[in-house]
Amino acid sequence: MIIGFIGFGKVSQNLVKLISSDNIKFVTSAENRSEKTIEKINNSNIQTLDTFKDVAIQSDILISANSPKTALNVAKEYGRYAKGIYLDLNNISPDTTFEINGHVDNLVDGAIVGKIDSANPILYISGENANELLFLNDFIKTTKISDRIGDVSILKLLRSTYTKTLSALLIESQELAKDNNLEKEFFDILTLTEGEDFKEKSLSRISNTLNNSKRKSEELEEIINYFNENDLVMVKAALKKLNQ
Ligand SMILES: NC(=O)c1ccc[n+]([C@@H]2O[C@H](COP(=O)([O-])OP(=O)(O)OC[C@H]3O[C@@H](n4cnc5c(N)ncnc54)[C@H](OP(=O)(O)O)[C@@H]3O)[C@@H](O)[C@H]2O)c1
């Protein structure tokens, strides 16, 4: 079996490490890629083809893992050559996933939850062809959500709805606690009900949100746009908080 990658960054490199089998060959291309990516390709045991078109044609499973901004164009350009499975792992909105589905024959909607280089990332998949990827369970925990394209993308958005809104609430609560000289006690008292690692996780979530506030705001806007028929009071408040 041949697994091909369009994009050879952190996600693809880690998948090559995780999916280690004598029966699977990996391919990608260095076509128009940066020095950094070419170095990563050269340092791995993956075969390099001349073009991404060749990669698409030869792959039984073509994995698109490049960036949210390029995912749609990549699908438009190479989707038509992929006769096997096309697995999209980019962090894209459900609307983009549906659009990609129009350019690709055998799309599987995918997401890696948990950092890809963490001990146990989980691969979520949906779509009529998702069953064909369940063998990946031998290498990375793989969970099929449904036969519907879009379900994994929506699930990702639901997860963000909760985590990003909660982060804004944590920022506000911590500010209040600081103003009242009760920051340590604030975390201590919540640890009693929220679990031992509450403080550590909260501080990491707060700093991650503050350091990436522009991207987080954009992601909240994407949630509000996608669920525009629902009245998202909390998400809108979180967006206001992050924009302050
Ligand atoms: N990192 C994670 O834990 C994680 C988890 C879930 C989902 N994701 C999603 O998975 C995707 C990849 O993430 P990553 O962390 O692997 O990104 P990354 O480390 O930044 O790597 C992106 C790779 O895609 C290549 N690329 C960009 N545009 C391309 C194009 N038009 N054609 C071919 N290759 C192209 C880049 O090459 P150049 O260097 O030449 O630009 C680079 O090799 C993203 O959409 C991300 O949102 C990531």
The ligand as a Tripos MOL2 file, in Angstrom:
@<TRIPOS>MOLECULE
LIG
   48    52     1     0     0
SMALL
NO_CHARGES

@<TRIPOS>ATOM
      1 N1          0.1670   20.0640   14.5080 N.am      1 LIG1
      2 C1         -0.9160   19.4790   15.0080 C.2       1 LIG1
      3 O1         -0.8950   18.9380   16.1210 O.2       1 LIG1
      4 C2         -2.2080   19.4350   14.2130 C.ar      1 LIG1
      5 C3         -3.2800   18.7570   14.7700 C.ar      1 LIG1
      6 C4         -4.4640   18.6720   14.0450 C.ar      1 LIG1
      7 C5         -4.5460   19.2620   12.7810 C.ar      1 LIG1
      8 N2         -3.4830   19.9200   12.2560 N.ar      1 LIG1
      9 C6         -3.6410   20.4750   10.8840 C.3       1 LIG1
     10 O2         -2.8520   19.6970    9.9900 O.3       1 LIG1
     11 C7         -2.2830   20.5280    8.9900 C.3       1 LIG1
     12 C8         -0.7630   20.3860    8.9930 C.3       1 LIG1
     13 O3         -0.2760   20.7740   10.2590 O.3       1 LIG1
     14 P1          1.2720   20.6970   10.6000 P.3       1 LIG1
     15 O4          1.3970   20.9640   12.0660 O.co2     1 LIG1
     16 O5          1.8510   19.4520   10.0170 O.co2     1 LIG1
     17 O6          1.7940   21.9580    9.7660 O.3       1 LIG1
     18 P2          3.3130   22.4160    9.4950 P.3       1 LIG1
     19 O7          4.2490   21.7130   10.4130 O.co2     1 LIG1
     20 O8          3.2840   23.8890    9.4290 O.co2     1 LIG1
     21 O9          3.6100   21.8440    8.0040 O.3       1 LIG1
     22 C9          2.8530   22.2040    6.8890 C.3       1 LIG1
     23 C10         3.4690   21.5100    5.6890 C.3       1 LIG1
     24 O10         2.6200   21.7060    4.5450 O.3       1 LIG1
     25 C11         3.4360   22.1640    3.4870 C.3       1 LIG1
     26 N3          2.6120   22.9050    2.5270 N.ar      1 LIG1
     27 C12         2.0430   24.1290    2.6850 C.ar      1 LIG1
     28 N4          1.3390   24.4620    1.5840 N.ar      1 LIG1
     29 C13         1.4930   23.4380    0.7140 C.ar      1 LIG1
     30 C14         1.0210   23.1980   -0.6050 C.ar      1 LIG1
     31 N5          0.2490   24.0950   -1.2620 N.pl3     1 LIG1
     32 N6          1.3800   22.0370   -1.2120 N.ar      1 LIG1
     33 C15         2.1490   21.1380   -0.5780 C.ar      1 LIG1
     34 N7          2.6240   21.3040    0.6710 N.ar      1 LIG1
     35 C16         2.3090   22.4530    1.3090 C.ar      1 LIG1
     36 C17         4.5260   22.9730    4.1350 C.3       1 LIG1
     37 O11         5.6030   23.1290    3.2660 O.3       1 LIG1
     38 P3          6.4830   24.5000    3.2350 P.3       1 LIG1
     39 O12         7.3850   24.4000    4.4100 O.co2     1 LIG1
     40 O13         7.1850   24.4160    1.9410 O.co2     1 LIG1
     41 O14         5.5050   25.6400    3.3100 O.co2     1 LIG1
     42 C18         4.8520   22.0440    5.3090 C.3       1 LIG1
     43 O15         5.6490   20.9730    4.8950 O.3       1 LIG1
     44 C19        -2.7750   21.9550    9.2730 C.3       1 LIG1
     45 O16        -3.9000   22.2320    8.4770 O.3       1 LIG1
     46 C20        -3.1480   21.9060   10.7450 C.3       1 LIG1
     47 O17        -4.1790   22.8210   11.0180 O.3       1 LIG1
     48 C21        -2.3080   20.0150   12.9480 C.ar      1 LIG1
@<TRIPOS>BOND
     1     1     2 1
     2     2     3 2
     3     2     4 1
     4     4     5 ar
     5     4    48 ar
     6     5     6 ar
     7     6     7 ar
     8     7     8 ar
     9     8     9 1
    10     8    48 ar
    11     9    10 1
    12     9    46 1
    13    10    11 1
    14    11    12 1
    15    11    44 1
    16    12    13 1
    17    13    14 1
    18    14    15 2
    19    14    16 1
    20    14    17 1
    21    17    18 1
    22    18    19 2
    23    18    20 1
    24    18    21 1
    25    21    22 1
    26    22    23 1
    27    23    24 1
    28    23    42 1
    29    24    25 1
    30    25    26 1
    31    25    36 1
    32    26    27 ar
    33    26    35 ar
    34    27    28 ar
    35    28    29 ar
    36    29    30 ar
    37    29    35 ar
    38    30    31 1
    39    30    32 ar
    40    32    33 ar
    41    33    34 ar
    42    34    35 ar
    43    36    37 1
    44    36    42 1
    45    37    38 1
    46    38    39 2
    47    38    40 1
    48    38    41 1
    49    42    43 1
    50    44    45 1
    51    44    46 1
    52    46    47 1
@<TRIPOS>SUBSTRUCTURE
     1 LIG1         1 GROUP 0 **** ****
